[in-house]
Amino acid sequence: MSGATTHVPAQREPELAGQTVVVIGGSAGIGLETARRARSEGADVILTGRNADRLEKAALEVGTARSAAFDANEPAALERFFQDLPAPIDHVMVTAGGPHYGPLLEMDSGQVREAVSEHMVLALEVARSAVGRMRPGGTLLLMGGTGARRVGHGLGIASATTAAMPPFVAALALELAPVRVNLIAAGFVDTPLSASLLGGRLEERRNELRATLPIGRVVGPADVAALAVHIMSNTALTGATYDIDGGQQFVS
């Protein structure tokens, strides 16, 4: 009779079991992938987005607890969404909005306001609406970028908003405590949005990044989603900015 002992690997507890995650802009790309990751870690997920058809498809795919189609840049709609939530929530991730590039002198005042409001103003409106519904230790997680950190021709307002986001997040973390606030700063991420912006140059850009990035590959939505869930689950993290660009900012 053999005396060998069979070792059974310990089963890992899901990192977000029993928690609720809201993703603002969760019908595609980074938001959708984060929703998938959060569900796989045991969370109930609530998705929002502007496009009702795309949102419905995403909600069915992920198996979300709830979804709501509205424009997050409309404060009344945003406030109403959070007021209507049936129970306290733990985490809110904001992926809505995108960078605005172009020479400053070619932008009118409305375009400048839009470029700023899609980041800081939207984050403030989400914070105001969500904080009373969030459990202590939860996190408000925002998205920024690393690509415009070096001031250059054509970047315009993007460099200013990129520079403003880290101190903005740190200040907001102090005001919202014990709710945590953090920022993910991404470089190029291979998403449908990137594909729509680059069009026929998409594969060229992918090949360029594979050849130049220290990691030797292109960053994908799953990479950002893994970081997002880690920030949600680690309750020691607040007021900080986390870069995820495969080293792009050092070789561009």
DRENSE-136033 format. One line per 3 residues: number of its first residue (from 1); their letters; for each residue x, y, z of N, C-alpha, C, CB. Coordinates in steps of 0.1 Angstrom, whole numbers. Glycine has a CB too. Example, Ala and Ser with C-alpha at 12.3 -4.5 7.8 and 13.67 -1.06 7.14 Angstrom:
2
1) as) 132:-57:78:123:-45:78:132:-33:78:113:-45:90 | 128:-22:71:137:-11:71:129:0:79:141:-6:57
//
This chain:
252
1) msg) 8:-12:0:0:0:0:9:12:0:-10:0:12 | 6:21:-9:14:33:-10:11:43:1:12:40:-24 | 22:49:7:20:60:17:20:74:12:30:58:28
4) att) 20:75:-1:21:88:-8:9:97:-4:23:87:-23 | 12:109:-2:1:119:1:-3:127:-11:5:129:13 | -16:127:-14:-20:135:-25:-23:149:-21:-33:129:-32
7) hvp) -17:159:-27:-19:173:-24:-29:179:-33:-6:181:-25 | -40:184:-27:-51:191:-34:-49:206:-33:-65:186:-29 | -47:213:-45:-45:227:-44:-57:234:-37:-43:233:-58
10) aqr) -54:244:-28:-64:252:-21:-72:260:-32:-58:261:-10 | -85:260:-30:-93:268:-39:-92:283:-35:-107:263:-39 | -90:291:-45:-88:306:-42:-102:312:-41:-80:313:-53
13) epe) -104:320:-31:-116:328:-29:-117:339:-40:-118:333:-15 | -129:340:-47:-130:352:-56:-127:365:-49:-144:351:-62 | -120:374:-56:-116:386:-50:-127:396:-47:-106:393:-59
16) lag) -138:395:-55:-149:405:-53:-162:398:-50:-151:413:-66 | -161:387:-43:-173:379:-39:-183:388:-31:-170:366:-32 | -195:389:-34:-205:396:-26:-205:411:-29:-203:393:-12
19) qtv) -196:416:-38:-195:430:-40:-203:434:-53:-181:435:-41 | -206:447:-54:-213:452:-66:-204:462:-73:-226:459:-62 | -202:461:-86:-193:469:-94:-202:476:-105:-182:461:-101
22) vvi) -201:489:-105:-208:497:-116:-197:502:-126:-215:510:-110 | -200:499:-139:-191:504:-149:-198:514:-158:-186:492:-158 | -193:527:-157:-199:537:-165:-192:537:-179:-198:551:-158
25) ggs) -198:534:-189:-192:532:-202:-187:517:-204:-180:541:-204 | -196:508:-201:-192:494:-200:-197:485:-211:-197:489:-187 | -201:491:-222:-207:483:-233:-196:478:-243:-217:490:-240
28) agi) -184:482:-242:-173:478:-251:-160:481:-245:-175:485:-265 | -149:475:-251:-136:478:-248:-132:475:-233:-133:492:-251 | -125:485:-227:-119:483:-214:-131:481:-204:-111:495:-210
31) gle) -141:489:-205:-152:488:-196:-159:474:-196:-163:498:-199 | -161:469:-208:-167:455:-209:-158:445:-204:-171:453:-224 | -145:446:-207:-136:435:-203:-135:436:-187:-122:438:-209
34) tar) -135:448:-181:-135:449:-167:-147:442:-161:-133:463:-162 | -159:444:-167:-171:438:-162:-170:423:-162:-183:443:-171 | -164:417:-173:-162:403:-174:-153:398:-163:-156:399:-188
37) rar) -142:405:-161:-133:401:-150:-139:402:-136:-120:410:-151 | -146:413:-134:-153:414:-121:-163:403:-118:-160:428:-120 | -171:399:-129:-180:388:-128:-173:375:-124:-189:387:-140
40) seg) -161:373:-131:-154:361:-128:-148:360:-114:-143:359:-139 | -147:372:-108:-142:373:-94:-154:374:-84:-133:385:-93 | -166:371:-89:-177:369:-80:-186:382:-78:-172:365:-67
43) adv) -183:393:-85:-191:405:-83:-204:405:-91:-182:417:-87 | -214:412:-85:-225:416:-93:-221:429:-101:-238:419:-84 | -225:429:-113:-220:440:-122:-232:448:-127:-212:435:-133
46) ilt) -231:461:-127:-242:470:-133:-235:478:-144:-248:479:-122 | -240:477:-156:-234:483:-168:-242:495:-172:-232:474:-180 | -235:506:-177:-242:517:-183:-235:521:-196:-242:529:-173
49) grn) -242:527:-205:-237:532:-218:-247:540:-225:-232:520:-226 | -243:547:-236:-252:555:-243:-260:547:-253:-244:566:-251 | -254:537:-260:-260:529:-270:-268:518:-264:-250:524:-280
52) adr) -281:519:-264:-290:509:-258:-288:495:-264:-304:513:-259 | -287:494:-277:-286:481:-283:-273:474:-279:-287:482:-298 | -262:481:-280:-249:476:-277:-248:472:-262:-238:486:-281
55) lek) -254:481:-254:-254:478:-240:-262:465:-236:-260:490:-232 | -274:463:-242:-282:451:-240:-274:439:-244:-295:452:-248 | -267:439:-255:-259:428:-259:-247:425:-249:-253:430:-273
58) aal) -241:436:-244:-230:434:-235:-235:429:-221:-223:448:-232 | -247:433:-217:-253:429:-204:-256:414:-205:-265:437:-201 | -261:409:-216:-264:395:-218:-252:387:-218:-272:393:-230
61) evg) -242:392:-224:-229:385:-225:-222:383:-212:-219:392:-235 | -222:393:-204:-216:393:-191:-224:387:-180:-212:407:-187 | -237:388:-181:-246:383:-171:-247:393:-160:-242:370:-166
64) tar) -250:405:-163:-251:416:-153:-263:416:-145:-249:429:-160 | -262:422:-133:-274:423:-124:-284:434:-130:-270:427:-110 | -278:444:-137:-287:455:-141:-279:463:-152:-290:464:-129
67) saa) -286:470:-160:-280:479:-170:-289:491:-172:-277:472:-184 | -283:502:-176:-290:514:-179:-284:522:-190:-291:523:-166 | -292:526:-200:-287:533:-211:-290:548:-209:-293:529:-224
70) fda) -279:556:-208:-280:571:-207:-267:577:-210:-286:575:-193 | -267:591:-212:-255:598:-214:-249:602:-200:-258:610:-223 | -237:597:-197:-231:600:-184:-228:615:-182:-219:592:-182
73) nep) -227:622:-194:-223:636:-193:-235:645:-190:-217:641:-206 | -247:639:-188:-259:647:-184:-261:645:-169:-272:642:-192 | -258:655:-160:-258:653:-146:-271:648:-140:-255:666:-140
76) aal) -282:652:-146:-295:648:-141:-297:633:-143:-306:656:-147 | -293:628:-155:-295:614:-158:-285:606:-149:-292:611:-172 | -273:611:-147:-264:604:-138:-269:603:-124:-250:611:-139
79) erf) -274:614:-119:-279:614:-105:-291:605:-103:-283:628:-101 | -300:605:-113:-311:596:-113:-307:582:-113:-321:599:-125 | -297:578:-121:-293:564:-121:-288:559:-108:-281:563:-131
82) fqd) -280:567:-101:-275:563:-88:-286:563:-77:-264:572:-83 | -295:572:-78:-306:572:-68:-315:560:-70:-315:585:-70 | -316:555:-82:-325:544:-85:-319:530:-82:-330:544:-99
85) lpa) -306:530:-79:-300:517:-76:-306:511:-63:-285:519:-74 | -309:498:-63:-316:492:-52:-309:489:-40:-322:479:-57 | -295:489:-40:-287:485:-29:-274:493:-29:-285:470:-28
88) pid) -267:493:-17:-254:499:-17:-244:493:-27:-247:499:-3 | -235:500:-32:-225:495:-42:-211:496:-36:-226:503:-56 | -202:489:-42:-188:489:-37:-178:497:-46:-183:475:-36
91) hvm) -179:495:-59:-169:501:-68:-176:507:-80:-159:491:-73 | -171:519:-85:-175:525:-97:-163:528:-106:-183:538:-93 | -164:523:-118:-153:525:-128:-159:534:-139:-147:512:-133
94) vta) -152:545:-142:-156:554:-153:-147:552:-165:-156:568:-148 | -152:547:-176:-144:545:-188:-149:554:-199:-143:531:-193 | -160:561:-196:-166:570:-207:-157:581:-210:-180:575:-202
97) ggp) -158:586:-222:-149:598:-226:-136:593:-232:-146:607:-214 | -129:602:-239:-117:599:-246:-108:611:-247:-119:592:-259 | -96:609:-252:-87:621:-254:-91:630:-265:-72:616:-256
100) hyg) -87:643:-264:-90:652:-274:-76:658:-279:-99:664:-269 | -73:656:-291:-60:661:-296:-63:672:-307:-52:650:-303 | -52:680:-308:-53:691:-318:-47:704:-312:-67:694:-322
103) pll) -42:713:-321:-36:725:-317:-46:734:-308:-31:734:-328 | -41:739:-297:-49:747:-288:-56:759:-295:-41:752:-277 | -49:766:-304:-54:778:-310:-65:775:-320:-43:786:-316
106) emd) -66:762:-324:-76:758:-334:-89:753:-327:-71:748:-343 | -89:753:-313:-100:748:-306:-108:760:-301:-96:739:-294 | -121:759:-302:-130:770:-297:-132:767:-282:-143:772:-305
109) sgq) -139:777:-275:-141:775:-261:-149:763:-257:-147:788:-255 | -159:760:-266:-168:749:-264:-160:735:-265:-179:748:-274 | -151:735:-274:-143:722:-275:-133:720:-263:-135:723:-288
112) vre) -128:732:-258:-119:731:-246:-127:726:-234:-113:745:-243 | -139:732:-233:-148:728:-221:-151:713:-222:-161:736:-221 | -154:708:-235:-158:694:-237:-146:685:-233:-162:692:-251
115) avs) -134:689:-237:-122:681:-235:-119:680:-220:-110:687:-241 | -122:690:-212:-120:690:-198:-131:682:-191:-119:704:-192 | -144:685:-195:-155:679:-189:-156:664:-190:-168:686:-194
118) ehm) -151:659:-201:-151:644:-203:-142:637:-193:-147:641:-217 | -134:644:-186:-125:638:-176:-129:643:-162:-111:641:-179 | -124:655:-158:-126:659:-144:-140:662:-141:-117:671:-142
121) vla) -147:669:-149:-161:673:-146:-170:660:-145:-167:683:-156 | -168:651:-154:-176:638:-153:-172:631:-141:-173:630:-166 | -159:631:-137:-155:624:-125:-162:630:-113:-140:624:-123
124) lev) -162:643:-112:-168:650:-101:-183:647:-100:-166:665:-102 | -190:647:-111:-204:644:-111:-207:630:-107:-210:647:-125 | -199:621:-111:-200:607:-107:-198:606:-92:-190:597:-114
127) ars) -187:613:-87:-184:612:-73:-196:618:-64:-172:620:-70 | -201:629:-68:-212:635:-61:-224:626:-60:-216:648:-67 | -227:619:-72:-239:611:-73:-237:597:-66:-243:609:-87
130) avg) -225:592:-66:-223:578:-62:-219:577:-47:-212:572:-70 | -212:587:-42:-205:585:-29:-215:582:-18:-198:598:-25 | -227:587:-18:-237:583:-8:-242:569:-9:-248:593:-8
133) rmr) -240:563:-20:-244:549:-23:-233:539:-21:-250:548:-37 | -221:543:-18:-209:534:-18:-205:530:-4:-198:541:-25 | -201:518:-2:-197:513:10:-183:518:13:-197:497:11
136) pgg) -179:520:26:-165:524:29:-155:513:24:-164:526:45 | -144:518:19:-134:509:13:-136:506:-1:-134:496:21 | -147:509:-7:-149:508:-21:-141:518:-29:-164:510:-25
139) tll) -141:517:-42:-133:527:-49:-140:533:-61:-120:520:-54 | -137:545:-64:-140:552:-76:-128:551:-85:-145:567:-74 | -129:545:-96:-118:542:-105:-119:549:-118:-116:527:-107
142) lmg) -110:558:-121:-110:567:-133:-100:562:-143:-108:582:-129 | -102:566:-156:-93:563:-166:-86:575:-172:-100:555:-178 | -73:574:-174:-65:585:-180:-56:579:-190:-58:594:-169
145) gtg) -45:586:-193:-36:581:-203:-21:585:-200:-39:585:-217 | -12:579:-207:2:583:-206:7:589:-219:11:570:-203 | 0:588:-230:5:592:-243:7:607:-244:-5:588:-253
148) arr) 0:616:-236:2:630:-238:10:636:-227:-12:637:-238 | 18:628:-220:26:634:-209:38:642:-214:32:622:-200 | 42:639:-226:53:647:-232:45:658:-241:63:639:-241
151) vgh) 47:670:-238:41:681:-246:47:681:-260:43:695:-239 | 38:681:-270:43:681:-283:32:688:-293:46:667:-288 | 37:691:-305:28:697:-315:16:687:-317:35:700:-328
154) glg) 4:693:-317:-8:685:-321:-15:679:-309:-4:674:-330 | -8:678:-297:-14:672:-285:-24:682:-278:-4:668:-275 | -20:695:-278:-29:705:-273:-34:703:-259:-41:706:-282
157) ias) -48:703:-258:-54:702:-244:-52:689:-238:-69:705:-246 | -48:678:-246:-46:665:-240:-35:665:-230:-44:655:-251 | -24:672:-233:-13:673:-223:-17:679:-210:-1:680:-229
160) att) -26:690:-211:-30:697:-199:-39:688:-190:-37:710:-203 | -48:681:-196:-57:672:-189:-50:660:-183:-69:668:-197 | -40:655:-191:-32:644:-186:-25:648:-173:-23:639:-197
163) aam) -18:660:-174:-11:664:-162:-19:667:-150:-3:677:-166 | -32:672:-152:-41:676:-141:-47:664:-134:-52:685:-147 | -48:653:-141:-56:642:-135:-50:636:-122:-57:631:-145
166) ppf) -37:633:-121:-31:627:-109:-34:635:-96:-17:624:-111 | -31:648:-96:-34:656:-84:-49:657:-82:-27:670:-85 | -57:658:-92:-71:658:-91:-76:646:-84:-78:659:-105
169) vaa) -71:634:-88:-75:622:-81:-70:621:-67:-69:610:-89 | -58:626:-64:-53:626:-50:-62:635:-41:-39:631:-50 | -66:646:-46:-74:655:-38:-88:649:-36:-75:669:-45
172) lal) -93:643:-46:-106:637:-45:-106:625:-36:-111:632:-59 | -95:618:-35:-94:607:-26:-95:612:-11:-81:600:-28 | -89:623:-8:-90:629:5:-104:633:9:-81:641:7
175) ela) -111:639:-1:-125:644:1:-135:632:2:-129:653:-9 | -133:621:-5:-143:611:-5:-140:600:5:-143:604:-19 | -128:600:12:-125:590:21:-137:588:32:-112:593:29
178) pvr) -139:575:35:-132:563:33:-134:556:20:-135:553:44 | -142:562:11:-142:556:-3:-129:560:-9:-155:562:-11 | -123:551:-17:-110:553:-23:-112:558:-37:-102:540:-23
181) vnl) -102:565:-42:-102:571:-56:-89:568:-62:-105:586:-56 | -88:562:-74:-76:559:-81:-77:561:-96:-72:544:-78 | -66:562:-102:-65:565:-117:-57:554:-124:-60:579:-119
184) iaa) -62:549:-134:-55:540:-143:-51:549:-156:-63:528:-148 | -38:550:-158:-33:557:-170:-28:547:-180:-21:567:-165 | -35:546:-191:-32:536:-201:-25:543:-213:-44:529:-206
187) gfv) -17:535:-220:-12:539:-233:-21:534:-244:3:534:-235 | -16:530:-255:-24:524:-266:-29:511:-260:-16:522:-279 | -43:509:-261:-49:496:-258:-57:492:-270:-59:498:-245
190) dtp) -56:479:-274:-62:474:-286:-77:472:-284:-54:461:-290 | -84:482:-286:-99:482:-284:-106:486:-296:-103:491:-272 | -119:484:-297:-127:489:-308:-126:504:-311:-142:485:-307
193) lsa) -124:511:-300:-122:526:-301:-109:529:-308:-122:533:-287 | -98:522:-305:-86:524:-312:-87:520:-326:-75:515:-305 | -94:509:-329:-96:505:-343:-104:516:-351:-104:492:-344
196) sll) -114:522:-345:-121:532:-352:-113:545:-354:-134:536:-344 | -104:548:-345:-96:560:-347:-85:558:-357:-90:564:-333 | -79:546:-358:-68:544:-366:-72:539:-380:-59:534:-360
199) ggr) -84:533:-381:-89:528:-394:-79:518:-400:-91:539:-403 | -74:521:-412:-65:513:-420:-51:512:-414:-65:517:-434 | -48:521:-405:-35:521:-399:-34:512:-386:-31:535:-395
202) lee) -44:505:-383:-45:497:-371:-34:487:-370:-58:491:-369 | -33:478:-380:-23:468:-380:-9:473:-381:-25:458:-392 | -7:484:-388:6:491:-388:10:495:-374:6:503:-397
205) rrn) 1:501:-366:4:505:-353:6:493:-344:-8:513:-347 | -1:483:-345:1:471:-337:16:465:-339:-9:460:-341 | 20:465:-352:33:459:-355:44:469:-350:34:458:-370
208) elr) 41:481:-351:51:491:-345:53:489:-330:47:506:-348 | 42:487:-323:43:485:-309:49:472:-305:29:486:-302 | 46:462:-312:52:449:-310:67:449:-311:47:438:-319
211) atl) 72:458:-320:86:459:-323:93:468:-313:88:464:-337 | 86:477:-307:93:487:-299:90:486:-284:89:501:-303 | 79:481:-280:75:481:-266:84:471:-258:61:477:-263
214) pig) 89:474:-246:97:465:-238:90:451:-236:101:471:-225 | 77:451:-235:70:439:-233:69:430:-245:56:441:-227 | 71:436:-257:71:428:-269:58:424:-274:79:416:-267
217) rvv) 47:431:-270:34:428:-274:25:441:-272:28:416:-267 | 13:440:-277:3:451:-276:-5:449:-263:-6:452:-288 | -7:460:-256:-16:460:-244:-30:458:-248:-14:473:-235
220) gpa) -38:449:-242:-51:446:-245:-61:450:-234:-53:432:-249 | -74:450:-236:-84:453:-225:-82:444:-213:-98:452:-231 | -79:431:-215:-78:422:-204:-67:426:-195:-75:408:-209
223) dva) -56:432:-200:-45:437:-191:-50:448:-182:-33:442:-200 | -58:457:-188:-63:469:-180:-74:463:-170:-69:479:-189 | -82:454:-174:-92:448:-165:-86:441:-153:-101:438:-173
226) ala) -75:434:-155:-68:428:-144:-63:438:-134:-56:419:-149 | -58:449:-139:-53:459:-130:-65:466:-122:-45:470:-137 | -76:468:-129:-88:474:-123:-93:466:-112:-98:476:-134
229) vhi) -94:453:-114:-99:444:-103:-90:444:-92:-102:430:-109 | -77:444:-94:-67:444:-83:-69:457:-75:-53:443:-89 | -70:468:-81:-72:481:-74:-85:480:-66:-73:493:-84
232) msn) -96:475:-71:-108:473:-64:-107:465:-52:-119:467:-73 | -99:454:-53:-98:444:-42:-88:448:-31:-95:430:-48 | -78:456:-35:-68:460:-25:-72:472:-18:-54:461:-32
235) tal) -76:472:-6:-82:483:1:-71:493:7:-91:479:12 | -58:490:4:-48:499:8:-45:510:-2:-35:492:12 | -51:509:-14:-48:517:-25:-58:529:-27:-47:509:-38
238) tga) -52:541:-26:-61:553:-28:-52:565:-32:-70:556:-16 | -58:574:-40:-51:586:-44:-40:584:-53:-46:593:-32 | -39:573:-60:-27:570:-67:-30:568:-82:-20:557:-62
241) tyd) -19:569:-91:-21:567:-105:-12:555:-109:-16:580:-113 | -19:546:-117:-12:533:-121:-11:533:-136:-20:521:-116 | 2:533:-140:5:533:-155:4:519:-160:19:539:-158
244) idg) -2:517:-172:-3:505:-179:-2:507:-194:-16:496:-175 | 10:507:-199:13:510:-213:24:502:-219:16:525:-215 | 28:492:-212:38:483:-217:52:490:-219:34:478:-230
247) gqq) 54:501:-212:66:509:-214:66:519:-226:78:500:-216 | 54:521:-231:53:530:-243:58:544:-241:38:531:-247 | 56:549:-229:60:563:-226:75:565:-226:54:568:-213
250) fvs) 82:554:-225:97:554:-224:104:553:-237:102:544:-214 | 96:548:-247:102:545:-260:96:553:-272:101:531:-263 | 85:560:-269:78:568:-279:86:581:-282:64:572:-275
//
